[in-house]
């Protein structure tokens, strides 16, 4: 069965549209998601199965409803797979993020993306395990959040200070990924306020949900940037940011639940 699936995925990648035209996309996706729960498959094979969905999310999830159901299934698989299956769990995070972005689950204001954000943020702040496996999963979650923020600017504006707090207290090699995420969110907030300063005072954002407003951010990011940037970080007049190493001032480190 495992060999058959490896061959099937290879056929899929030769010509995804042709493969789907000869088979039902719905059935193929359902079978693929089912096999992700099969303990007889190795993690390497499961990662290979996920690659088809990660690479062609819109082809396999033609509607937002199908995408929602798919992401829910991926979240369920993630919750039930072993903590030692780090490569597989990381691939699950990347795949569900790809499906969310490419199928417009976020812009369609579906509730499912909130479940994904909750999971990614929980992983981001989980420092209970300092082993290599935990580092890989946290780094992946950080990259997924940054990808979401880049595709949907200010999506994470409401947890800007929280992300800054995680950056400030991170002393491992994850310091840089956390820094990139924090800076991406901050720059989007500042850019939005520069375009329309009234957005800060009104609490508006491109995303209607109350959870994605600029609550309280307003002009404090511009006039008191030291509260959000560690003292060693400086933002140039262009788009680049220089980071040299150091501490942070005034960032909130308490857990955030969206």
N, C-alpha and C positions, 0 to 999 in steps of 0.2 A: 504493500500500500504506500509506504514511504517513497519507494522508487517510482511508483506510478505518479505520485504528486510532483516529484522533482521533474519528471518528463513533461507533465501537464503545464507546470509553470514555465518551463523552457519554451513550450509551444506558444504559450500566452505572450511571452516577450518577443517572439519572432514577429508577430503582428497582432497586437491587442484587439483592434477593431475586427479583423477577420476572425480571430478566435471567438470573440463574443457573438459575432453574427452567426456562427455555426453552433453556438450553444446558448443557453439562457443565462444572461448575466446574473439574474436573481438566484438561479440554482447554483451557479458556480460560486457566487459569494457566500451563499448559505452553507455549502459544503466546505468551503475554505474556513469559515468561522467555526464550524463544527470541529474540524480537524485540529484547530488550535488548542482544543481541550484534551486531545488524545495524548495520554501519558506515554504511549508507545513511540511517539515521534520525538526525535531529539530537538533540543533548542535550536540547533543550527538549521534544521529543516523547517521549523516553525518560523524562524526569521526569514527564510527564503519564501515561505508562503506569504508572509506579510508584505514582502517586497512588491508583489503584484498590486496589492491594494494601495500601498504607499505611493507607487509610481503612477497608477491610473485611478485615482479616487473618483473622478467625475464619470469615468466610464462604468465603473462598478456600482457607483451610487448616483444614479441619474437624477434623483429628487432629494430634497431636503429631508423628507420623511425617511427614506431609505438610509440616508447618511446618519440621521439621528439614531435609528435602530442599530446601525453598524457600530457607531461610537459607543452606544450603551453596551453592546456585546463585547467590545474591546475592553471597556472598563470592567466588566464582569470577569473576563479572562484574566485581566491584570490582578484583580482582587484575589483570585483563587490560585494563581500560579505561585510556585515556591519563591521565597525571597532570594534563594541562591541562583535563580535563573535570571541573572542580571542582564545579560545580553538580550534575552527575549523580552524582558520587561522594558528595557530601554527602547527596543524596536516598537513595542506596543505604544509607548508614549509618542514616539515620532510619527507613527502611522495615524493615531487618532488626531494628532495635531494637523497632519496633512489633510485628513478628511474634513476636519472642522473648517479649515481655511479655504480649501478648494471647492467645497460644496456650499459655501456661504451660510453655514450654520450660525456663525456669529452675527453677521449682518442681518440675518432673518430673525434675530432676537429669540432664538429658541432657548429653552431652559438648559439644554444638554451641555452647552459650552460652559455654563456655570459649574456643572459637575466636574468638567475637565480642569477648569481653573482651580477649583478646590483641591483636586488631586495633585496638580503640579505644584501648588503653593505649599501643600502639606509636605511634599517630598523636599522642596527647597529648604524648608526650615527644620528638617529632621537631621539633627546632628548627634543622635543617640549612638550611631554606629560609625566609627571613624575608620573603618576598613576600606580597602580599595573599591569593593563592590558598591558601597554607599556613595563614594565619590562619583563613580560613573553614572549612577542613577540621578544624583543631584545635578550633575553637569548637564545631563540630557534634559532634565526638567527645566533648567535655566535656559537652555537653547530653545526649547519649545515655547517658553514664555516670551523670549525675545522675538521669536518669529511671529507670534501672535501680535505683539506690540508693534512690530514693523508693518504688518499687514493691516492692522486696525489701530492707528495712532490714538493714544490716550486711553486705550482699553484698560490699562493697569494704573491709571493716574491716581486712583483712590487708595492704592497701597504703595505709593512712591516712598513715603518715609519708612515704611516697614522693610521694603527692599533695601533702602539705604542702611537700615539697621543691621540687616543680614550681612551686607557688604562690610560694614564697620567691624563686626566681630569675627569675620571669617579670616583665619590665619593659615589655611591650607592653600593648595594650588588652585582651589576654586575661587580664590579672591578675584582673579581677572574676569571669569565668566559672570560673577555677581556684579562686578563693576560695570561691565558692558551692558548688562540688563538695566541697572539703575540709571546709567547715563542715557540709554535709549528712551526710557520712560520720561526722564526729566527734560530732555531736549524736545520731545514731542509736546509736553505740557507748555514749555516756554514758547515754542513756535506757535502753538494754538493761541496763547494769550497775546503774543505779539501781533497776530492777525486781527484779533478782536479782544481787546482788554476787558470788555464787558462780560465775556464768557466766565471769567473767574468769579466775579461778584454774583452772577446769576446762577452759577453752578451748572452751566450747560456743557455738553460734550457732544461729539458726533453720534454717540450711542445713547438712545433715549432712556435706557434703564437707569434707575436711581443708583445702582451699584457702580456705574461707570462715569459718574460726574466728577467734576474737579473739586468736590467739596473741600472748602477751606484752603485750597491751594492758592487761588487768587494771585495776588502780586507778591506774596511772600517768597516765592521761588526766585523772583527777579531781584527783590531788594534784600533778601536774606539768604543768598545762595549758599552761604557757609553752613546753614542748617541742613542742607540736603547733600552737599558735597563734602567729603572728607577734606581736611585742610590741605592735603597734598594734591587734590585734583583741581585742575583749572580748565575752563572751557574757553577756547579761542574764539575769535570773531567769526571764524568759518565753521565748518561742520566737524572738525576733528577735535578730540579731547585728549589732553595729556594727563597721564597718571604716573606718579612717581613712588607712591607708598607712604603710609602714615595712618592717622586716626580719623575719627568722625565726630561731629558735634551735633548733639540734639536729635539724632535719629531714633525713631521708636523701634524697639526690639520685641514688643509684645506680639504674640501670635495673632494672625489675621484670619478671619473666616469670612469668605465672601457669601 
